Amino acid sequence: MVTEQIPATLPQTKIRSDADTRSDVLIVGGGPTGLACAIEAQKVGLKASIIDKGCVVNSVYNYPANMVFFTTPELLEIGEIPFNTAHFKPTRQEALEYYRRVAEHYKLHIHQYQWVKTIAGKDGDFHVTATDRSNGIFDYRARKIVIATGYYDLANLLKIPGEDLPKVFHYFREPHPFYDTDVLVIGGKNSAAEAALDLWRHGVRVTLVHRRAGLHDHIKYWVRPDIENRIKSGEIPAYFNSTVAEIGNDYVLIKTPHGPVELKNDFVFAMTGYHPDFDFLTSVGIELSSEQCRPVCDPVTLESNVPGVYVGGVIVAGSRTNEIFIENGRFHGKQIATHLKQKLGGTAAQR
């Protein structure tokens, strides 16, 4: 007897029990807001699951290795768990440890390294499909959906020749690999200023380019005098009111008010900001405002124009990503959970 063989290249659906695949509320995004949403849902008696295409608080993990938060630790707290730190301003490493501890405390159901591809169905019976790093397929069912995907995964592109070269980065982790090289940093906000300073302190020849007349007003108060002094002394040359026109294998071409300037260059850090995954939101049926791409939602409940689908965290602000941070996005969990309790109270899924 000949049996039909499934080609090895085709992904196969992972077999999981209903307890793993069914929930009252499924949260897309395992950042601080996503964790807060799951915690608050559990507090009102609902079964919550989280799916994230990266690790827990993946955006925080991808911050620069030595980053210090601008805010104080109590403003990063979720789930009424104290954030204890030895410093007035918490570090990235302390934040990662804190959010791991919160997830463990509440025994949150988190599916890491799974990328949500589709959300179908209707209010009360949503079908969610996700894939993992091996192209395995996962199917989930949920009565309600919360999208809290953040914005740090998608960089704002310059759309210039050479931006796709392997020497160009939109994220900065640490300076060591760039010792004794010529590096251009593009941008004028915190990420650009801190990257430029960290690189300079580790033996990198750094140049800064920013399209505005000066550095952004909201640069951290302890960073501003440092970067301004380095620029004033010429230790970090800076071109303001300037843009990068082209990136070559060993050079960059800058448009300045005084004409084009070509610089020798080994690496480029384009710290030009990030934006939410608007395509994913619209694929679910969520309407976006025409100017700022804000998802249409009830400002109190955060339920979107798609019944049963809620939005939380920075994506609520659309392209205005500087309006919502961990400090205020963490409260979205309570707003959403209050409405979920009204809709689902007393009829939670079996655990």
C-alpha positions in Angstrom: 0.0 0.0 0.0 1.3 3.4 -0.9 0.8 6.2 1.6 0.8 9.9 0.7 3.8 11.7 2.2 3.6 15.2 3.4 6.5 17.3 1.9 9.0 18.2 4.6 9.0 21.8 3.5 5.3 22.3 4.4 4.6 23.7 7.9 2.5 21.4 10.0 -0.1 22.5 12.5 1.0 22.0 16.1 -1.4 19.8 18.1 -2.3 21.4 21.4 -5.0 20.9 23.9 -8.1 23.2 24.2 -6.7 24.5 27.4 -3.7 25.9 25.5 -5.6 27.2 22.5 -8.8 28.6 24.0 -9.1 31.8 26.1 -11.5 34.5 27.0 -9.1 37.2 25.8 -6.1 36.8 23.6 -3.6 39.6 23.7 -1.3 40.2 20.7 1.9 41.7 22.2 3.9 40.8 25.3 5.2 44.2 26.2 4.4 46.0 29.5 0.9 47.0 28.2 0.2 43.5 27.0 1.3 42.0 30.4 -0.9 44.6 32.2 -3.9 43.7 30.1 -3.5 40.0 30.9 -3.0 40.7 34.6 -6.2 42.8 34.8 -8.2 40.3 32.8 -7.1 37.6 35.2 -8.1 39.7 38.1 -11.7 39.9 36.9 -11.8 36.1 36.5 -11.1 35.8 32.8 -8.6 33.4 31.1 -6.0 35.4 29.2 -3.3 34.4 26.8 -0.5 36.5 25.3 1.2 35.9 21.9 4.4 37.8 21.0 6.7 37.3 18.0 9.7 37.9 20.2 10.5 37.5 23.9 8.7 38.9 26.8 8.9 42.7 26.7 10.8 42.4 23.4 11.0 46.1 22.9 12.7 46.7 26.2 15.1 43.8 25.4 16.1 45.6 22.2 16.9 48.9 23.9 20.6 49.8 24.1 22.4 47.5 26.5 23.4 50.3 29.0 20.2 52.4 28.6 18.8 54.2 31.6 15.1 55.0 31.7 14.0 58.7 31.8 11.3 57.8 34.3 11.4 56.6 37.9 10.7 52.9 38.7 7.3 53.3 40.2 6.0 54.7 36.9 6.9 51.4 35.2 5.1 49.2 37.7 2.3 46.9 36.6 0.0 44.5 38.5 0.7 46.4 41.8 4.1 44.7 42.0 6.8 47.1 43.4 9.8 47.8 41.1 12.8 47.9 43.4 16.0 49.4 42.1 19.2 50.6 43.5 19.1 53.6 41.3 16.9 56.7 41.0 16.4 55.9 37.3 16.0 52.2 36.5 18.2 50.5 33.9 17.2 48.3 31.0 18.6 45.2 32.8 16.5 46.0 35.9 13.4 46.4 33.8 13.9 43.1 32.1 14.2 41.4 35.5 11.2 43.2 36.9 8.9 42.2 34.1 10.0 38.6 34.2 9.3 38.6 37.9 5.8 40.0 37.3 5.0 37.4 34.6 6.1 34.6 37.0 4.1 36.0 39.9 0.9 36.1 37.9 1.7 32.8 36.1 0.8 34.5 32.8 0.2 32.3 29.8 2.7 33.7 27.3 3.5 32.2 23.9 6.9 33.6 22.9 8.4 33.7 19.4 5.0 33.3 17.6 4.0 35.7 14.9 0.3 36.4 14.6 -0.6 36.2 10.9 -4.4 36.4 10.8 -7.3 37.2 13.0 -10.7 36.1 11.7 -14.1 35.3 13.1 -16.4 37.6 15.0 -17.0 39.0 18.5 -17.3 36.0 20.9 -15.6 33.6 18.5 -12.3 34.8 17.0 -9.9 32.5 15.2 -6.2 33.4 15.4 -3.4 31.9 13.4 0.3 32.3 14.3 3.6 30.8 13.1 6.8 30.1 14.9 10.5 30.3 13.8 10.2 26.8 12.3 7.2 27.7 10.3 5.0 25.6 12.5 1.3 26.8 12.5 -0.6 27.5 15.7 -4.4 27.9 15.9 -6.1 29.8 18.7 -9.7 30.6 19.7 -10.7 33.6 21.8 -13.8 35.5 22.6 -12.1 38.8 22.7 -8.9 40.2 21.2 -6.5 42.9 22.5 -3.9 44.3 20.2 -1.0 45.8 22.1 1.8 45.4 19.6 3.7 48.6 20.3 5.8 50.3 17.6 9.5 49.5 18.2 9.6 46.7 15.6 9.2 49.0 12.5 11.7 51.7 11.8 10.9 54.9 10.0 12.9 54.5 6.8 14.8 57.3 5.1 14.0 56.0 1.6 17.3 56.9 0.1 19.9 55.0 -2.0 22.0 52.7 0.1 19.7 52.4 3.1 19.5 48.7 2.5 23.2 48.2 2.8 24.3 45.8 5.7 26.3 48.7 7.2 23.1 50.6 8.0 21.3 50.0 11.4 18.1 51.3 12.8 18.8 50.0 16.3 21.8 50.6 18.6 22.8 47.9 21.1 26.4 48.5 22.2 29.5 50.4 20.9 32.3 47.8 21.0 32.0 46.4 17.4 32.5 49.9 16.0 35.8 50.8 17.7 38.2 52.8 15.4 35.6 53.2 12.6 33.8 56.1 11.1 30.2 56.1 12.1 27.3 58.5 11.1 24.4 58.8 13.5 21.2 60.3 12.0 18.7 61.9 14.3 18.3 64.5 17.0 16.4 62.8 19.8 17.4 60.7 22.8 18.3 57.6 20.9 20.6 59.4 18.5 22.3 61.5 21.2 22.9 58.6 23.5 24.2 56.4 20.7 26.5 59.1 19.5 27.9 59.6 23.0 28.3 55.9 23.7 30.1 55.4 20.5 32.4 58.4 21.0 33.3 57.2 24.5 34.4 53.8 23.1 36.8 55.0 20.5 34.5 55.6 17.5 34.8 58.6 15.2 31.2 59.8 15.2 29.4 62.4 13.1 25.8 63.5 13.8 23.3 64.6 11.2 19.9 66.1 12.0 17.3 67.6 9.7 16.3 70.2 12.3 18.1 73.4 13.4 19.1 71.8 16.7 18.6 68.9 19.1 15.1 67.9 20.2 13.7 69.7 23.2 12.9 66.5 25.1 16.4 65.0 25.3 17.1 63.7 28.8 18.3 66.5 31.0 21.5 64.6 31.9 22.2 63.8 28.3 21.7 67.3 26.7 24.7 69.1 28.2 26.9 66.1 27.5 26.1 65.9 23.8 26.0 69.7 23.4 29.5 70.0 24.9 30.9 67.3 22.6 29.4 69.1 19.6 30.7 72.5 20.7 34.2 71.1 21.2 34.2 69.4 17.8 34.7 66.0 19.4 31.4 65.0 17.7 31.0 67.0 14.5 27.3 67.8 13.8 25.4 68.9 10.7 22.1 70.5 11.4 19.4 71.5 8.9 20.9 68.7 6.9 19.8 65.4 5.5 21.6 62.2 4.2 21.1 62.0 0.4 23.0 58.7 -0.3 24.8 56.0 1.5 27.7 54.2 -0.2 29.9 51.3 0.7 32.6 53.6 2.1 31.0 57.0 2.2 27.9 59.1 2.9 26.6 62.1 1.0 25.0 64.8 3.1 22.9 67.7 1.9 23.8 70.7 4.1 22.7 74.4 3.9 26.2 75.1 2.4 26.1 72.4 -0.2 26.8 68.7 -0.4 29.4 67.1 1.8 30.8 63.6 1.3 32.2 61.8 4.4 34.3 58.7 4.7 32.0 56.2 6.4 32.0 52.6 7.7 28.6 52.4 9.5 25.4 54.3 9.8 22.9 54.4 12.6 19.6 55.8 11.4 17.9 56.7 14.7 14.9 58.1 12.9 12.1 56.7 15.1 9.6 53.9 14.7 5.9 53.4 13.9 3.1 50.8 14.7 2.3 48.1 12.3 -0.6 49.9 10.6 -1.0 47.2 7.9 -1.7 44.6 10.6 -4.3 46.8 12.3 -6.1 47.4 9.0 -6.0 43.6 8.1 -8.1 43.0 11.2 -10.6 45.6 10.0 -9.6 48.5 12.3 -10.1 51.9 10.8 -7.3 54.5 11.1 -7.7 58.2 11.2 -6.5 59.9 8.0 -3.9 62.2 9.4 -2.3 60.5 12.4 -3.3 56.9 11.7 -5.0 56.6 15.1 -7.1 53.4 15.4 -10.8 54.2 15.8 -11.8 53.2 19.3 -13.9 54.1 22.3 -11.7 56.4 24.5 -13.1 54.8 27.7 -13.2 51.1 26.8 -10.6 51.1 24.0 -12.8 48.8 22.0 -12.1 49.5 18.3 -14.7 49.8 15.5 -14.4 46.0 15.2 -16.7 44.6 17.9 -14.7 42.5 20.4 -11.3 43.8 19.3 -9.5 46.3 21.7 -6.4 48.3 21.3 -3.9 49.2 24.0 -0.5 50.9 24.5 1.2 53.2 22.1 -0.7 52.1 19.1 -3.7 54.0 20.4 -1.8 57.2 19.5 -1.1 56.2 15.9 1.8 58.0 14.4 2.1 60.2 17.5 4.2 57.7 19.4 5.5 60.3 21.8 2.1 60.6 23.5 1.9 57.2 25.1 4.7 55.4 27.0 4.9 52.6 29.5 3.9 55.1 32.2 0.4 55.8 30.8 -0.1 52.8 28.5 0.0 50.4 31.5 -3.3 51.7 32.7 -5.0 50.6 29.5 -5.3 47.1 31.0 -7.7 48.3 33.6 -9.8 50.2 31.1 -10.1 47.1 28.9 -10.7 44.6 31.7 -13.5 46.7 33.2 -15.4 46.5 29.9 -14.5 42.8 29.5 -16.0 42.1 32.9 -19.2 43.8 31.9 -19.4 41.7 28.7 -18.1 38.4 29.9 -18.5 38.4 33.6 -19.8 35.1 35.0 -19.2 33.3 31.7 -15.4 32.9 31.7 -13.9 30.0 29.8 -13.1 26.8 31.7 -9.5 26.8 33.0 
